[in-house]
Amino acid sequence: MLATLYQQLQQHNGLELAAVLLAVAYLLLAVREHRWCWYAAFASTLIFLQIFWDVRLYMESVLQVYYLAMAAYGWWLWRQPNDNTKALLISTWPWQRHVLVVGSILLLAWITGVLLAAYTDARLPYIDAFTTWASIVSTYMVTRKILENWIYWLVIDTVSIYLYLDRALYFTALLFGIYILIIGFGWYTWRQRFQQQTQAA
């Protein structure tokens, strides 16, 4: 495994490690609701776009294009409020919306997985499709500061670890392991702030 890590580091010239460090910075800043998280997300995403394409995770690669757009959108939404804008507050979705969203993710993942399996040489097409569609929704939830995004990410990141280990992306798998630890802290922090907002309203 150490030999594989060294070979991978050479192959990507340390780019994967740089992307991982930027991605950790993104999540830690997001927990603090700091707008600079979107700069880190944009830089990390550019690197991962190429890496995922190289290892035939096509849906994950396409997902990075969406992440680039969401980084810009999130930066704009999280900007400092002025006289004309109000600060974006943490909010929640009703359970009915979550049922609809999760059902839609599973349906889209199945359809996409079928197409990838039939027409490409994609590796683990159904898992790749699931993590991609779920990540699209969850990233939007982060930009809108929806509290439950942390629960979605817990599922996505757990599944993603298997996906990246299969492709020998060990640094990325380690990143998602770190993500799982940070997710618990993120959920707790945002939930506390949401309760404070509710009490103050």
DAQUIVEN-V629102 format. One record per residue. N is the residue number from 1. RES is the residue in one small letter. OMEGA is omega as a letter, one per 30 degrees, with the letter a starting at -180 (none if undefined). D_CENTER is the distance of its C-alpha to the mean C-alpha in Angstrom with 2 decimals. Layout:
N_RES_OMEGA_D_CENTER, N_RES_OMEGA_D_CENTER
This chain:
1_m_l_25.87, 2_l_l_26.72, 3_a_l_28.30, 4_t_l_25.25, 5_l_a_23.10, 6_y_l_25.82, 7_q_a_26.04, 8_q_l_22.33, 9_l_l_22.53, 10_q_a_25.52, 11_q_a_24.11, 12_h_l_21.19, 13_n_l_23.35, 14_g_a_20.96, 15_l_a_18.20, 16_e_l_15.69, 17_l_l_16.69, 18_a_l_16.40, 19_a_l_12.84, 20_v_a_12.07, 21_l_l_14.14, 22_l_l_12.61, 23_a_l_9.05, 24_v_l_10.96, 25_a_l_12.82, 26_y_a_10.00, 27_l_l_9.04, 28_l_l_12.82, 29_l_l_13.70, 30_a_l_11.42, 31_v_a_13.27, 32_r_a_16.39, 33_e_a_15.52, 34_h_a_16.49, 35_r_l_16.14, 36_w_l_16.04, 37_c_a_12.37, 38_w_l_11.92, 39_y_l_14.34, 40_a_l_12.54, 41_a_a_9.27, 42_f_a_11.76, 43_a_l_13.63, 44_s_a_11.05, 45_t_l_9.82, 46_l_a_13.54, 47_i_a_14.18, 48_f_l_11.61, 49_l_a_12.91, 50_q_a_16.29, 51_i_a_15.58, 52_f_l_13.98, 53_w_a_16.87, 54_d_a_19.32, 55_v_l_18.53, 56_r_l_18.63, 57_l_a_15.10, 58_y_l_15.72, 59_m_l_13.21, 60_e_l_10.38, 61_s_l_12.44, 62_v_l_12.94, 63_l_a_9.31, 64_q_l_9.38, 65_v_l_12.27, 66_y_l_10.58, 67_y_l_8.03, 68_l_l_11.40, 69_a_a_12.97, 70_m_l_10.52, 71_a_l_10.91, 72_a_l_14.58, 73_y_l_14.55, 74_g_l_12.88, 75_w_a_15.37, 76_w_a_18.12, 77_l_a_17.47, 78_w_a_17.26, 79_r_a_20.38, 80_q_l_23.38, 81_p_l_25.50, 82_n_a_28.96, 83_d_a_32.01, 84_n_a_30.49, 85_t_l_27.03, 86_k_l_25.91, 87_a_l_23.07, 88_l_a_20.03, 89_l_l_20.26, 90_i_l_18.07, 91_s_l_18.92, 92_t_l_18.56, 93_w_l_18.85, 94_p_a_21.87, 95_w_l_21.65, 96_q_l_23.04, 97_r_l_20.09, 98_h_l_17.74, 99_v_l_20.18, 100_l_a_20.15, 101_v_a_16.39, 102_v_l_16.00, 103_g_l_19.11, 104_s_l_17.91, 105_i_a_14.70, 106_l_l_17.07, 107_l_l_19.65, 108_l_l_17.56, 109_a_l_16.17, 110_w_a_19.83, 111_i_a_21.21, 112_t_l_18.82, 113_g_l_19.39, 114_v_a_23.10, 115_l_l_23.07, 116_l_a_21.17, 117_a_a_23.55, 118_a_a_26.54, 119_y_l_26.05, 120_t_l_23.94, 121_d_a_23.88, 122_a_l_20.19, 123_r_l_19.54, 124_l_a_18.53, 125_p_a_18.09, 126_y_l_17.53, 127_i_l_14.78, 128_d_a_13.14, 129_a_a_13.67, 130_f_a_12.49, 131_t_l_9.00, 132_t_a_8.89, 133_w_l_10.55, 134_a_l_8.84, 135_s_l_5.35, 136_i_l_7.83, 137_v_a_9.41, 138_s_l_6.99, 139_t_l_5.94, 140_y_l_9.72, 141_m_l_10.44, 142_v_a_9.13, 143_t_l_11.30, 144_r_a_14.05, 145_k_l_13.78, 146_i_a_14.00, 147_l_a_14.64, 148_e_l_13.55, 149_n_a_9.81, 150_w_l_10.13, 151_i_l_11.96, 152_y_a_9.63, 153_w_l_6.89, 154_l_l_10.10, 155_v_a_11.02, 156_i_a_8.04, 157_d_l_7.96, 158_t_l_11.72, 159_v_a_12.13, 160_s_l_10.06, 161_i_l_12.50, 162_y_a_15.31, 163_l_a_14.05, 164_y_l_13.82, 165_l_l_17.05, 166_d_a_18.74, 167_r_l_18.10, 168_a_l_19.28, 169_l_a_16.18, 170_y_l_17.12, 171_f_a_15.59, 172_t_l_12.09, 173_a_l_13.02, 174_l_l_14.33, 175_l_a_11.24, 176_f_l_9.48, 177_g_l_12.84, 178_i_l_12.79, 179_y_a_9.48, 180_i_l_11.50, 181_l_a_14.30, 182_i_a_12.66, 183_i_l_11.26, 184_g_l_14.96, 185_f_l_15.99, 186_g_l_13.50, 187_w_a_14.79, 188_y_a_18.31, 189_t_a_18.20, 190_w_l_16.92, 191_r_l_19.30, 192_q_a_22.14, 193_r_l_21.63, 194_f_l_21.49, 195_q_l_24.71, 196_q_l_26.28, 197_q_a_25.56, 198_t_a_27.08, 199_q_a_30.11, 200_a_a_30.64, 201_a_none_30.57
